[in-house]
Amino acid sequence: MRFEFEKFPGKGRGYEDRASIRKSGQLGFSTGSVVHYHLKEFDGAILYYDGNNRVVGVEPVKESTDKAACALIHRPGNTYVAAKSFFDLYQIPTGPKTERYHLWRDEDSGFLIIELTKPIPKEGQVPPRKGGDLE
């Protein structure tokens, strides 16, 4: 029997596909997102915003002549885009604490999607009730 092993990339803070909006204005990507979406292969990202649905779209780009492309910064254990001006323009809150969101790829656009209306609750935090829920 022949096995096709894949080497585990090492421990990290988790391998869920997540993005975070940090109080500094950075749009950060979890180790799982970096691995799953091959983000190390990209040097930049173009950011989009749908104000009606409060959704951020991220288009990773390898090389771009588009001046809207933001640098995708890769540091050991930290991949992010400096996006403060983006958040300021669209009045997306960046603080006082880091907010985390599930990250997924939209098959139609190819963008990575962040739904701002669906933050991931912090451990021990009860998710907000939907309107009309009874106790």
C-alpha positions as CSV (number, residue, x, y, z in Angstrom):
1,M,0.0,0.0,0.0
2,R,1.3,3.4,-0.9
3,F,0.5,6.4,1.2
4,E,0.4,10.1,0.1
5,F,1.2,11.9,3.3
6,E,0.9,15.7,3.7
7,K,3.2,17.3,6.2
8,F,1.4,19.1,9.1
9,P,2.5,22.7,8.8
10,G,3.0,23.0,12.6
11,K,1.0,24.2,15.5
12,G,-0.8,27.5,15.2
13,R,-3.7,29.3,16.8
14,G,-6.1,27.1,15.0
15,Y,-6.9,26.1,11.5
16,E,-10.4,27.4,11.1
17,D,-10.9,29.7,8.1
18,R,-11.2,33.1,9.9
19,A,-10.5,36.7,9.4
20,S,-10.2,39.3,12.1
21,I,-10.6,43.1,12.2
22,R,-8.0,44.4,14.7
23,K,-8.3,47.7,16.5
24,S,-5.2,48.9,14.7
25,G,-7.1,48.7,11.4
26,Q,-5.4,45.5,10.2
27,L,-7.4,42.8,8.4
28,G,-5.8,39.6,9.7
29,F,-6.1,36.0,8.4
30,S,-5.9,32.9,10.5
31,T,-3.3,30.3,9.9
32,G,-6.0,28.0,8.6
33,S,-7.1,30.7,6.0
34,V,-3.5,31.2,4.9
35,V,-3.1,27.4,4.4
36,H,-6.5,26.7,2.9
37,Y,-6.6,29.7,0.4
38,H,-2.8,29.5,-0.3
39,L,-2.5,33.2,0.7
40,K,1.3,33.0,0.9
41,E,1.2,32.8,-2.9
42,F,-0.2,36.3,-3.1
43,D,1.5,39.7,-2.7
44,G,-1.6,41.8,-2.4
45,A,-5.4,42.0,-2.0
46,I,-8.1,44.2,-3.4
47,L,-10.8,45.0,-0.9
48,Y,-14.5,45.5,-1.8
49,Y,-17.5,46.4,0.4
50,D,-21.2,45.7,0.0
51,G,-22.8,48.3,2.3
52,N,-26.4,46.9,1.9
53,N,-25.4,43.5,3.2
54,R,-22.4,44.6,5.3
55,V,-20.0,42.2,3.6
56,V,-16.3,42.6,2.8
57,G,-14.9,40.9,-0.3
58,V,-11.2,40.2,-0.5
59,E,-9.6,39.4,-3.9
60,P,-6.1,38.1,-3.4
61,V,-3.8,39.1,-6.2
62,K,-0.3,37.8,-7.2
63,E,0.8,41.0,-9.0
64,S,-1.4,43.9,-9.7
65,T,-1.0,47.2,-11.5
66,D,-4.3,48.2,-9.9
67,K,-3.4,50.9,-7.4
68,A,-6.3,49.8,-5.2
69,A,-4.3,46.6,-4.3
70,C,-3.1,46.6,-0.7
71,A,0.0,44.8,0.3
72,L,-0.6,41.4,1.8
73,I,2.0,41.2,4.6
74,H,3.4,37.8,5.6
75,R,5.1,37.6,9.0
76,P,5.8,34.4,11.0
77,G,2.4,33.5,12.4
78,N,0.7,36.7,11.0
79,T,-0.7,37.5,7.6
80,Y,-2.6,40.7,7.2
81,V,-3.6,43.7,5.1
82,A,-3.2,47.2,6.5
83,A,-6.8,48.4,5.9
84,K,-7.4,51.3,8.2
85,S,-8.3,53.7,5.4
86,F,-10.7,51.1,3.9
87,F,-12.4,50.7,7.3
88,D,-12.5,54.5,7.8
89,L,-14.0,55.1,4.3
90,Y,-16.8,52.6,4.9
91,Q,-17.2,53.4,8.6
92,I,-16.5,49.9,9.6
93,P,-15.7,49.9,13.4
94,T,-12.2,48.6,14.3
95,G,-12.2,48.6,18.0
96,P,-11.9,48.6,20.9
97,K,-11.4,44.9,20.6
98,T,-10.5,42.5,17.8
99,E,-13.5,41.0,16.1
100,R,-13.3,37.6,14.4
101,Y,-15.4,36.4,11.5
102,H,-15.7,33.1,9.5
103,L,-14.0,33.4,6.1
104,W,-15.3,31.6,3.0
105,R,-14.9,31.8,-0.7
106,D,-17.8,32.9,-2.9
107,E,-17.9,30.7,-5.9
108,D,-19.4,33.3,-8.2
109,S,-16.9,36.1,-7.6
110,G,-14.0,34.1,-6.3
111,F,-13.7,36.6,-3.4
112,L,-13.0,35.7,0.2
113,I,-16.1,36.8,2.1
114,I,-16.4,38.4,5.6
115,E,-19.9,38.9,6.8
116,L,-19.7,41.8,9.3
117,T,-23.2,40.9,10.7
118,K,-21.9,37.6,11.9
119,P,-19.0,38.0,14.3
120,I,-17.7,34.8,16.0
121,P,-18.6,35.0,19.7
122,K,-15.6,35.0,22.0
123,E,-15.3,32.0,24.4
124,G,-17.8,32.2,27.2
125,Q,-19.8,34.9,25.3
126,V,-23.4,34.1,24.6
127,P,-24.3,34.9,20.9
128,P,-27.0,37.6,20.6
129,R,-30.6,36.5,20.4
130,K,-32.4,36.9,17.1
131,G,-35.4,39.2,17.1
132,G,-38.5,37.6,18.4
133,D,-36.8,34.8,20.4
134,L,-38.6,34.1,23.6
135,E,-36.8,33.1,26.8
